[in-house]
Amino acid sequence: MADTVLYEVSDGLATITLNRPEAMNAMNIETKVALREAAQAAASDTAVRAILLTAAGDRAFCVGQDLKEHIGLLAADKQSGSGLTMSTVREHYNPIVRALTGAAKPVVAGVNGVAAGAGFGFALAADYRVVADTAAFNTSFAGVALTADSGISWTLPRVIGPSRAADLLLFPRSIGAQEAYELGIANRLVPAEDLRAEAEKVARALAAGPTLAYSALKESLAFGLTHSLDETLEKEDELQSRAGASEDHTIAVQAFVNKEKPKYLGR
C-alpha cells in the first residue's frame, strides 16, 4: 500500500489516514488505489470491528480529485481518444464508497479540515462524522463542470434532504463547521486540536461494542429509506432475530441483570 494512505489495525479498530497533507489530501491515482485497498481490507477483515477514516495535517480532510494530475490525464485522453480518465469513478470512487457504506461494522470519519468533492462524499459514506470546528464542506462538482460522484447524490439528500442537496450541488459553496452541524452533516463538533483524539475515542467505543447489532442497525437504516413501512417491519423482524441469537445479546442481558458493564465479543 502506498504511503499516501496509512493503514493500521489496533484492538479491533482499523484506522485509515489520508496522507498527502502537502496536497490537501487530494486524490491522485496512487492515493485512490491505496484508499480503495485500505477500505476493502478493513471492511472484509473480521478482526476489525470499527473503521476510522481521517487525514493528516490540519488544512484538509480531502479536497477530492487532484486537478493538477487530472488536467494532464485529460490532455492525454484527447490525444489517444481513450476516455480512460473518467473511469476513475467506476474503478476507484465507487468501490471505496461501497466498501465504507457496506461494511458490516460502524465507520467514523474524523474530518479535520476541508472536505470537498469526493472528499465530501467519503465523509458522507461514514456512519458518524466527528468534525473539527475549523472544517468546511463543499460539493465542488458543478464548479468544475462535473456532476456528482462518490455516492454524494445518494448520501447528501438522505442527510440534509433533497431540496438542500440540490441547492448545494447546483450552487457549490463552502459550508462551515457550525452550519454543517446544524444541517446534520456533522454528528459531533469539536475543537480542532481535539479532533483526532475525539474521533478515535468514538471509533474505539464502537469497536468495543456489539458489532452484529451495529451491522444490523446500518442495514436497517439503509433499508428503511427505500422501502415501505410493512417491508421495513419485516426487515426489522429478520434483523432482530439475528441480533437476538448473538453472543453479545446474551452478554448484554446478563450484564444488565448483574448491574455490570458488558464486555462484548463482536459475535
Sequence and secondary structure as in RCSB ss.txt:
>XXXX:A:sequence
MADTVLYEVSDGLATITLNRPEAMNAMNIETKVALREAAQAAASDTAVRAILLTAAGDRAFCVGQDLKEHIGLLA
ADKQSGSGLTMSTVREHYNPIVRALTGAAKPVVAGVNGVAAGAGFGFALAADYRVVADTAAFNTSFAGVALTADS
GISWTLPRVIGPSRAADLLLFPRSIGAQEAYELGIANRLVPAEDLRAEAEKVARALAAGPTLAYSALKESLAFGL
THSLDETLEKEDELQSRAGASEDHTIAVQAFVNKEKPKYLGR
>XXXX:A:secstr
  TTEEEEEETTEEEEEE  GGGTT B HHHHHHHHHHHHHHHH TT  EEEEEESSSSEEE SB HHHHHHHHH
HHHHHT   GGGHIIIIIHHHHHHHHH SS EEEEE SEEETHHHHHHHHSSEEEEETT EEE  GGGGT    T
THHHHHHHHH HHHHHHHHHS   EEHHHHHHHTS SEEE GGGHHHHHHHHHHHHHTS HHHHHHHHHHHHHHT
SS HHHHHHHHHHHHHHHHTSHHHHHHHHHHHTT        
